[in-house]
Structures are given as C-alpha cells and as structure tokens.
Amino acid sequence: MQTPGPHLETLTHRLADTPVEFLAEPRIAGVVNAQAVSVAALVNDILLLHGARAPAASLQGFLGAQVKVDRNRLALAMIVCWLLAGEWFIAQRLEQPALLQVLGEAVRELAAATPAHQYTQDPERREELARIVLARLGFRPRDESLAQATDRLSAISGSERRRLLEASRLAEQRARGIREALAKKAAEESADKWSRE
C-alpha cells in the first residue's frame, strides 16, 4: 500500500454503477442457463486489457463446478473484473500474478463472508471491496497516508481483520517455538556442562 492509487470515491462510484451484465449469473457446469456468463473468459479478457496472457491452467479456478460452492465467489469475481476494467487500473498495466491473486484469493475470502451483490449495493461493502483490491495490488486511496489507509481497511473489513489476526497468531506460534527451542538448547548445554564437571 505504499503507492497512492485513485480516489476511493471513484472506485465506490464505479462499483455502485456496475452494469447488469456483470451482475448476471455465472456459468456453472450442469446448470442450463443461456444467459450465464463464462467467468473464466471474462477474467481472461481483463488480463488481456492489462497486457497479460493467462495460461488455461490459471483460469481453471474460474470454471464453476457446483452452484452451492462456486456461485457467490464467481459472481463477486465478475464484479471485481468490472472494477479492474476501470481506466485507472488499465493505465497501471498490472501484472498477471497480482490480478489473479485479487480475482482468486481475495475474492474467495470476501465471498465467504458476504453475498456478492452486497459489494455493489451497500456503501460499506463497496468501500471494503475497493480498499481490499487496492491494498492487494499495493496501492492505497489517494489523499490517505499509509497509516490512515491501513487503519481504515482494518476497521471496515472483517476479512482483513481475520487475516491480520491469523498472521499475528502464526507469528506468536513461531516466536513460541523459537523460545522453546532456545530453552531446550540452554538446558542441554547446562546438563552437558554439569556432566563434564
């Protein structure tokens, strides 16, 4: 989040104006719907807009297999595609791994917490989505310092709070392991010294 990005209002306004084509049903195997959108093709189009090419293997995660598991995630991926097709993002010529990380991992985390269309209808969810997309791509809203952007993101985003708590828990676990290893080594050295005397 070191680099200033666009104004947050520009992104939240774009999300509020998401066209109905990006709110349509995602195509899922076994479900007959002529109007359904192929999310893998849409993701590939977004990558092409950014000057990247996607190998077929990297698009496999965007092929829906089960309605219950994939529908909300793929619907949110379509909304994020709309956001990433904005002029500011296109001008950045974002790299394929960063785009796929946002469309894959970030979307999966957000879709697990909230229905996809809430990210276009609810002002707080729009802000959350815009902030997370910016942060995962290494940007922060224009006119915000790094501290302000970080504070606001952690305040508004439940998934970001969970991610930070998990990272903190893992860091504490590693620190505990190191302390235990050092204590064990000190005990062994002390026992070794005692046995030599």
Secondary structure as UniProt FT lines:
FT   STRAND          3..4
FT   HELIX           8..16
FT   HELIX           20..23
FT   TURN            29..30
FT   TURN            34..35
FT   HELIX           39..49
FT   TURN            50..51
FT   HELIX           56..59
FT   HELIX           60..62
FT   HELIX           67..84
FT   HELIX           87..92
FT   HELIX           96..101
FT   HELIX           102..106
FT   HELIX           107..113
FT   TURN            116..117
FT   HELIX           118..121
FT   HELIX           123..136
FT   TURN            137..138
FT   STRAND          139..140
FT   TURN            142..143
FT   HELIX           146..156
FT   HELIX           158..196
//
